[in-house]
């Protein structure tokens, strides 16, 4: 009788779509696992009433700790931030909506002996890199906090004469 609900649940889970894993265990055993990476924490000592079949226990000498953060970094590597590329070769004014922690990559025309002057609220979107390829300046910004700001870009000569300007209204969404 007890196997019928479990078998029915397994069949329903298989029909619901792809699943990464399916595990059945008691709540007491599930909540006993330490599933959070911390800077460092001492490994708990084995309970006397815990049987050998419940878990594999590797003792750590007293005074030492396990570096859970280093283990998590090896198992879960950081992924690069997604990039949104925007060409401003001809457009003077644009509205941009970008999610939080995205990189906004701007492509701007740049003649020799000129440079782009940037003015924005760096609490919302901050410049992280710039490079020049042929006659194109590529500037990357990282969206830091949700909010709205304007990004003013002026292409200037050495004597501060403005040749061209671009304005972006940027909205960073959570």
Number of C-alpha atoms within 10 A of each C-alpha: 5 6 8 9 10 12 11 11 12 13 11 11 13 12 10 9 7 8 9 4 5 8 4 7 7 7 8 8 10 11 9 8 9 10 9 8 14 14 10 13 13 14 16 11 11 13 7 6 6 9 10 8 6 8 11 9 11 9 10 13 9 9 6 11 14 14 14 16 15 14 12 13 11 9 9 9 8 8 6 9 11 13 15 16 14 14 13 17 14 9 12 12 13 14 10 15 13 18 17 20 20 18 24 23 20 18 19 22 18 21 15 8 8 16 18 21 13 13 12 16 12 15 12 20 28 17 16 12 11 12 11 13 10 10 11 17 18 19 20 19 21 22 24 18 18 17 15 16 17 17 17 17 19 18 20 19 15 9 7 12 11 15 14 13 15 19 17 18 14 20 21 20 14 12
